[in-house]
Structures are given as structure tokens and as C-alpha cells.
Amino acid sequence: MPRYSLNLVVVIGSTREGRFGDTVARWFAAEAQRHGEFFVDLVDLAEAALPAVHPAAPTPAIEAFRERLAAADAFVVVTPEYNHSFPAALKHAIDQADAEWRAKPVGFVSYGGMAGGLRAVEQLRLVFAELHAATVRDCVSFHGARERFGADGRPRDPAGCGAAAKTMLDRLAWWAEALRAGRWARAYAGAAA
């Protein structure tokens, strides 16, 4: 029976023209909604209107972005791998917030060529550790992603992909509930305000 007790923000990390990330993210958001424990907020960085530079004072677009992150109990970042790393637009967006990421779990859905975006995920784990977020071990990865999806925007191997998504979502839900209870019990310590 669906509980829908956790707010999950799914971030589309690519802003590149002709990207495939929106297809992957829409599929994953549907899987997360079907999982039954999450309200899903799909944040598309290509539409977030974040400024190209990091301003001294937040713009209305940054404030709106931060509000969506602050409402989250958990995050999933959908990222491609560009030159063995993640997109610059994704790092720029991550850096627009700070406390909003703290003491919350982060999962990853990656896509790319032979490595399936996994090198980007490994680097993102370091970034989120610095932000005091807890990354979950399991992720969903699509090697040769464009060939793995049909024209309908769904994976050609729905059972295998769905099982990987369910495993990650189950663990993300566990961490989200545990960390939310911890945040409610006492303020997170150890990070600069």
C-alpha cells in the first residue's frame, strides 16, 4: 500500500542540447512514484533559470531552487558522464545551495557510454560528502543508454532496470526516514552555518 511519506527531489543534471537525461529522469521519476513511499519533484536544471555566475546574493531563481531542495527528504541526481566527469552545470547548481543538502541521502542514476556514467557518480560522491549529505551505495547505471531505451522512453529491459531502481529506492527510503528522524530529534552538528 503506498505511503507517500517522503519528498524526493530528482535532479536532471544535464543542460546540454540534445541530451538524453530528461528521458532517463522521467523514467526514473515514474519508478520512484510507483515505489509508493515518495512524492516526486522533478527538477530540470535546463529550466531552473539559475544564473551563469555565482552571485553574491541569491537571485529569485536560486531562492526557488533552494526551496525545492529544502523541502526534500532525499535526492536522486540523474547525471551523464562528460569527459570522465559530471556536467559543469550540475556542479554549479549543487553549489547554489548548502544547508539544503545536509544530513539527507543522495542516490544516483547515471548514463553514458561504456562506463555508464559511473565515473561521474564516483566524483559526485566526494562533492556530496563535503556537503554533509549521505550517498547511498546502490545506483542505477545505463551503459550505452540511448540503445537501452525504446522510442517510448522506457528501458528495453524493464525488469532489470526496474529491479535496480527498486533496490536503490528501498535503501534511499530507509536512509531518508532515518536521517529525517535524526534531523527532527536534534539539529545537525558539525557543519558551518
Buried (B, 14 or more C-beta within 10 A) or exposed (E): EEEEBBBBBBBBBBBEEEBBBBBBBBBBBBBBBBBEBBBBBBBBBBEBEBEEEEEEEBEEEBEBBBEBBBEBBBBBBBBBBBEEBBBEBBBBBBEBBBBBBBBBBBBBBBBBEEBBBBBBBBBBBEBBEEBBBBBBEBBBBBBEBEEBBEEEEBBEEEEEBBEBBBBBBEBBBEBBBEBBEEBEEEEEEEEEE
